[in-house]
């Protein structure tokens, strides 16, 4: 079993990997959909905000599942 420093570094590595995958998934969603969600959210479109929140949660759930397996 690795020492505490190695475990800390592994945790940091997986954290960075998870954040990058989540950001990449959200970026991919933004590029694949024709609607400008940022602009719609700035205009006060609540439905666009709900869609983006759902995508963030879905991508995060997938990334967490992959990391934990």
N, CA, C and O atoms as a GROMACS GRO file, in nm:
protein
  276
    1UNK      N    1   0.085  -0.118   0.000
    1UNK     CA    2   0.000   0.000   0.000
    1UNK      C    3   0.090   0.124   0.000
    1UNK      O    4   0.185   0.133   0.078
    2UNK      N    5   0.058   0.221  -0.088
    2UNK     CA    6   0.141   0.341  -0.094
    2UNK      C    7   0.130   0.425   0.033
    2UNK      O    8   0.031   0.418   0.106
    3UNK      N    9   0.233   0.504   0.056
    3UNK     CA   10   0.235   0.590   0.173
    3UNK      C   11   0.134   0.703   0.162
    3UNK      O   12   0.069   0.720   0.060
    4UNK      N   13   0.122   0.782   0.269
    4UNK     CA   14   0.023   0.890   0.272
    4UNK      C   15   0.048   0.997   0.166
    4UNK      O   16  -0.047   1.052   0.110
    5UNK      N   17   0.174   1.026   0.140
    5UNK     CA   18   0.204   1.128   0.038
    5UNK      C   19   0.163   1.078  -0.100
    5UNK      O   20   0.106   1.153  -0.179
    6UNK      N   21   0.192   0.952  -0.128
    6UNK     CA   22   0.154   0.894  -0.257
    6UNK      C   23   0.002   0.890  -0.271
    6UNK      O   24  -0.051   0.916  -0.379
    7UNK      N   25  -0.069   0.859  -0.164
    7UNK     CA   26  -0.215   0.857  -0.168
    7UNK      C   27  -0.270   0.998  -0.192
    7UNK      O   28  -0.367   1.015  -0.266
    8UNK      N   29  -0.209   1.097  -0.131
    8UNK     CA   30  -0.252   1.235  -0.152
    8UNK      C   31  -0.230   1.276  -0.297
    8UNK      O   32  -0.317   1.339  -0.358
    9UNK      N   33  -0.115   1.241  -0.353
    9UNK     CA   34  -0.087   1.275  -0.492
    9UNK      C   35  -0.183   1.204  -0.587
    9UNK      O   36  -0.227   1.262  -0.686
   10UNK      N   37  -0.214   1.078  -0.557
   10UNK     CA   38  -0.311   1.005  -0.640
   10UNK      C   39  -0.449   1.070  -0.632
   10UNK      O   40  -0.519   1.080  -0.733
   11UNK      N   41  -0.488   1.112  -0.514
   11UNK     CA   42  -0.617   1.180  -0.499
   11UNK      C   43  -0.621   1.310  -0.579
   11UNK      O   44  -0.720   1.340  -0.645
   12UNK      N   45  -0.512   1.384  -0.572
   12UNK     CA   46  -0.505   1.509  -0.649
   12UNK      C   47  -0.508   1.482  -0.799
   12UNK      O   48  -0.573   1.554  -0.875
   13UNK      N   49  -0.439   1.377  -0.841
   13UNK     CA   50  -0.438   1.340  -0.983
   13UNK      C   51  -0.579   1.304  -1.031
   13UNK      O   52  -0.622   1.350  -1.137
   14UNK      N   53  -0.650   1.223  -0.954
   14UNK     CA   54  -0.786   1.184  -0.993
   14UNK      C   55  -0.881   1.303  -0.988
   14UNK      O   56  -0.974   1.311  -1.068
   15UNK      N   57  -0.858   1.395  -0.896
   15UNK     CA   58  -0.940   1.515  -0.889
   15UNK      C   59  -0.922   1.599  -1.015
   15UNK      O   60  -1.020   1.645  -1.074
   16UNK      N   61  -0.798   1.619  -1.054
   16UNK     CA   62  -0.770   1.697  -1.175
   16UNK      C   63  -0.827   1.626  -1.298
   16UNK      O   64  -0.887   1.690  -1.384
   17UNK      N   65  -0.810   1.494  -1.305
   17UNK     CA   66  -0.865   1.419  -1.418
   17UNK      C   67  -1.017   1.432  -1.423
   17UNK      O   68  -1.074   1.451  -1.530
   18UNK      N   69  -1.082   1.423  -1.308
   18UNK     CA   70  -1.227   1.436  -1.304
   18UNK      C   71  -1.274   1.573  -1.347
   18UNK      O   72  -1.369   1.584  -1.425
   19UNK      N   73  -1.209   1.676  -1.298
   19UNK     CA   74  -1.247   1.813  -1.335
   19UNK      C   75  -1.228   1.835  -1.485
   19UNK      O   76  -1.313   1.896  -1.550
   20UNK      N   77  -1.117   1.787  -1.539
   20UNK     CA   78  -1.092   1.802  -1.683
   20UNK      C   79  -1.197   1.728  -1.766
   20UNK      O   80  -1.242   1.779  -1.869
   21UNK      N   81  -1.235   1.609  -1.723
   21UNK     CA   82  -1.338   1.534  -1.795
   21UNK      C   83  -1.474   1.602  -1.788
   21UNK      O   84  -1.547   1.605  -1.887
   22UNK      N   85  -1.507   1.658  -1.674
   22UNK     CA   86  -1.634   1.728  -1.660
   22UNK      C   87  -1.636   1.853  -1.748
   22UNK      O   88  -1.733   1.878  -1.819
   23UNK      N   89  -1.529   1.931  -1.742
   23UNK     CA   90  -1.521   2.051  -1.826
   23UNK      C   91  -1.524   2.014  -1.974
   23UNK      O   92  -1.589   2.081  -2.054
   24UNK      N   93  -1.454   1.906  -2.010
   24UNK     CA   94  -1.455   1.861  -2.149
   24UNK      C   95  -1.593   1.816  -2.194
   24UNK      O   96  -1.633   1.844  -2.307
   25UNK      N   97  -1.666   1.748  -2.108
   25UNK     CA   98  -1.801   1.704  -2.142
   25UNK      C   99  -1.895   1.821  -2.161
   25UNK      O  100  -1.978   1.821  -2.253
   26UNK      N  101  -1.884   1.920  -2.076
   26UNK     CA  102  -1.969   2.039  -2.088
   26UNK      C  103  -1.931   2.117  -2.214
   26UNK      O  104  -2.019   2.167  -2.284
   27UNK      N  105  -1.803   2.127  -2.242
   27UNK     CA  106  -1.758   2.196  -2.363
   27UNK      C  107  -1.811   2.124  -2.487
   27UNK      O  108  -1.857   2.189  -2.581
   28UNK      N  109  -1.804   1.990  -2.487
   28UNK     CA  110  -1.853   1.912  -2.600
   28UNK      C  111  -2.004   1.933  -2.618
   28UNK      O  112  -2.051   1.950  -2.731
   29UNK      N  113  -2.078   1.931  -2.510
   29UNK     CA  114  -2.222   1.958  -2.518
   29UNK      C  115  -2.248   2.096  -2.577
   29UNK      O  116  -2.336   2.112  -2.662
   30UNK      N  117  -2.173   2.194  -2.534
   30UNK     CA  118  -2.190   2.331  -2.583
   30UNK      C  119  -2.161   2.340  -2.732
   30UNK      O  120  -2.230   2.413  -2.804
   31UNK      N  121  -2.062   2.265  -2.780
   31UNK     CA  122  -2.026   2.269  -2.922
   31UNK      C  123  -2.125   2.190  -3.008
   31UNK      O  124  -2.147   2.226  -3.124
   32UNK      N  125  -2.184   2.085  -2.954
   32UNK     CA  126  -2.273   2.000  -3.033
   32UNK      C  127  -2.416   2.052  -3.043
   32UNK      O  128  -2.490   2.011  -3.132
   33UNK      N  129  -2.455   2.140  -2.955
   33UNK     CA  130  -2.592   2.192  -2.959
   33UNK      C  131  -2.592   2.329  -3.028
   33UNK      O  132  -2.502   2.410  -3.007
   34UNK      N  133  -2.695   2.354  -3.109
   34UNK     CA  134  -2.696   2.479  -3.186
   34UNK      C  135  -2.734   2.603  -3.104
   34UNK      O  136  -2.712   2.715  -3.149
   35UNK      N  137  -2.788   2.584  -2.986
   35UNK     CA  138  -2.834   2.698  -2.905
   35UNK      C  139  -2.718   2.756  -2.824
   35UNK      O  140  -2.635   2.681  -2.771
   36UNK      N  141  -2.713   2.888  -2.814
   36UNK     CA  142  -2.612   2.955  -2.731
   36UNK      C  143  -2.665   2.961  -2.588
   36UNK      O  144  -2.734   3.056  -2.550
   37UNK      N  145  -2.631   2.859  -2.509
   37UNK     CA  146  -2.685   2.849  -2.374
   37UNK      C  147  -2.637   2.962  -2.284
   37UNK      O  148  -2.713   3.012  -2.202
   38UNK      N  149  -2.512   3.003  -2.298
   38UNK     CA  150  -2.463   3.113  -2.215
   38UNK      C  151  -2.541   3.240  -2.240
   38UNK      O  152  -2.581   3.311  -2.147
   39UNK      N  153  -2.564   3.268  -2.367
   39UNK     CA  154  -2.641   3.388  -2.402
   39UNK      C  155  -2.784   3.380  -2.352
   39UNK      O  156  -2.838   3.479  -2.303
   40UNK      N  157  -2.844   3.263  -2.365
   40UNK     CA  158  -2.981   3.246  -2.318
   40UNK      C  159  -2.991   3.261  -2.166
   40UNK      O  160  -3.086   3.320  -2.116
   41UNK      N  161  -2.893   3.207  -2.095
   41UNK     CA  162  -2.894   3.220  -1.949
   41UNK      C  163  -2.875   3.366  -1.910
   41UNK      O  164  -2.938   3.414  -1.816
   42UNK      N  165  -2.788   3.438  -1.982
   42UNK     CA  166  -2.768   3.581  -1.952
   42UNK      C  167  -2.896   3.661  -1.975
   42UNK      O  168  -2.920   3.761  -1.907
   43UNK      N  169  -2.978   3.616  -2.072
   43UNK     CA  170  -3.105   3.683  -2.100
   43UNK      C  171  -3.213   3.646  -1.999
   43UNK      O  172  -3.323   3.702  -2.001
   44UNK      N  173  -3.182   3.552  -1.910
   44UNK     CA  174  -3.279   3.513  -1.808
   44UNK      C  175  -3.363   3.392  -1.844
   44UNK      O  176  -3.466   3.369  -1.780
   45UNK      N  177  -3.322   3.315  -1.943
   45UNK     CA  178  -3.397   3.197  -1.984
   45UNK      C  179  -3.375   3.085  -1.881
   45UNK      O  180  -3.269   3.022  -1.878
   46UNK      N  181  -3.475   3.062  -1.799
   46UNK     CA  182  -3.463   2.963  -1.691
   46UNK      C  183  -3.452   2.822  -1.748
   46UNK      O  184  -3.380   2.739  -1.694
   47UNK      N  185  -3.524   2.794  -1.857
   47UNK     CA  186  -3.520   2.660  -1.917
   47UNK      C  187  -3.378   2.625  -1.963
   47UNK      O  188  -3.334   2.511  -1.947
   48UNK      N  189  -3.308   2.721  -2.020
   48UNK     CA  190  -3.170   2.696  -2.063
   48UNK      C  191  -3.082   2.667  -1.943
   48UNK      O  192  -2.994   2.581  -1.950
   49UNK      N  193  -3.104   2.737  -1.834
   49UNK     CA  194  -3.027   2.710  -1.711
   49UNK      C  195  -3.053   2.572  -1.656
   49UNK      O  196  -2.962   2.505  -1.608
   50UNK      N  197  -3.178   2.528  -1.663
   50UNK     CA  198  -3.212   2.394  -1.615
   50UNK      C  199  -3.147   2.288  -1.702
   50UNK      O  200  -3.097   2.188  -1.651
   51UNK      N  201  -3.147   2.309  -1.833
   51UNK     CA  202  -3.083   2.213  -1.924
   51UNK      C  203  -2.934   2.203  -1.896
   51UNK      O  204  -2.879   2.093  -1.888
   52UNK      N  205  -2.868   2.317  -1.880
   52UNK     CA  206  -2.724   2.316  -1.853
   52UNK      C  207  -2.695   2.250  -1.718
   52UNK      O  208  -2.599   2.174  -1.706
   53UNK      N  209  -2.777   2.277  -1.618
   53UNK     CA  210  -2.759   2.214  -1.488
   53UNK      C  211  -2.775   2.063  -1.498
   53UNK      O  212  -2.700   1.988  -1.436
   54UNK      N  213  -2.873   2.017  -1.575
   54UNK     CA  214  -2.894   1.874  -1.593
   54UNK      C  215  -2.776   1.810  -1.664
   54UNK      O  216  -2.735   1.698  -1.630
   55UNK      N  217  -2.720   1.879  -1.763
   55UNK     CA  218  -2.604   1.825  -1.834
   55UNK      C  219  -2.484   1.817  -1.740
   55UNK      O  220  -2.412   1.718  -1.740
   56UNK      N  221  -2.463   1.920  -1.660
   56UNK     CA  222  -2.352   1.918  -1.564
   56UNK      C  223  -2.367   1.801  -1.468
   56UNK      O  224  -2.270   1.730  -1.442
   57UNK      N  225  -2.487   1.780  -1.415
   57UNK     CA  226  -2.509   1.668  -1.322
   57UNK      C  227  -2.490   1.534  -1.391
   57UNK      O  228  -2.431   1.443  -1.333
   58UNK      N  229  -2.539   1.520  -1.514
   58UNK     CA  230  -2.526   1.393  -1.586
   58UNK      C  231  -2.380   1.362  -1.617
   58UNK      O  232  -2.334   1.249  -1.596
   59UNK      N  233  -2.307   1.460  -1.667
   59UNK     CA  234  -2.166   1.438  -1.698
   59UNK      C  235  -2.088   1.407  -1.571
   59UNK      O  236  -2.002   1.318  -1.571
   60UNK      N  237  -2.117   1.478  -1.464
   60UNK     CA  238  -2.049   1.453  -1.337
   60UNK      C  239  -2.078   1.313  -1.285
   60UNK      O  240  -1.988   1.247  -1.234
   61UNK      N  241  -2.203   1.268  -1.297
   61UNK     CA  242  -2.238   1.133  -1.252
   61UNK      C  243  -2.160   1.027  -1.330
   61UNK      O  244  -2.113   0.929  -1.272
   62UNK      N  245  -2.147   1.046  -1.459
   62UNK     CA  246  -2.072   0.951  -1.541
   62UNK      C  247  -1.925   0.952  -1.502
   62UNK      O  248  -1.865   0.845  -1.486
   63UNK      N  249  -1.866   1.069  -1.486
   63UNK     CA  250  -1.724   1.078  -1.452
   63UNK      C  251  -1.698   1.016  -1.314
   63UNK      O  252  -1.600   0.944  -1.298
   64UNK      N  253  -1.782   1.044  -1.218
   64UNK     CA  254  -1.764   0.987  -1.084
   64UNK      C  255  -1.773   0.835  -1.089
   64UNK      O  256  -1.695   0.766  -1.025
   65UNK      N  257  -1.869   0.784  -1.164
   65UNK     CA  258  -1.884   0.639  -1.176
   65UNK      C  259  -1.761   0.577  -1.240
   65UNK      O  260  -1.713   0.473  -1.194
   66UNK      N  261  -1.709   0.639  -1.344
   66UNK     CA  262  -1.590   0.585  -1.411
   66UNK      C  263  -1.470   0.588  -1.318
   66UNK      O  264  -1.392   0.493  -1.314
   67UNK      N  265  -1.453   0.695  -1.243
   67UNK     CA  266  -1.338   0.705  -1.152
   67UNK      C  267  -1.348   0.604  -1.039
   67UNK      O  268  -1.246   0.548  -0.998
   68UNK      N  269  -1.468   0.579  -0.988
   68UNK     CA  270  -1.483   0.488  -0.875
   68UNK      C  271  -1.471   0.341  -0.914
   68UNK      O  272  -1.443   0.256  -0.829
   69UNK      N  273  -1.491   0.309  -1.040
   69UNK     CA  274  -1.484   0.168  -1.082
   69UNK      C  275  -1.341   0.123  -1.096
   69UNK      O  276  -1.315   0.008  -1.130
   0.00000   0.00000   0.00000
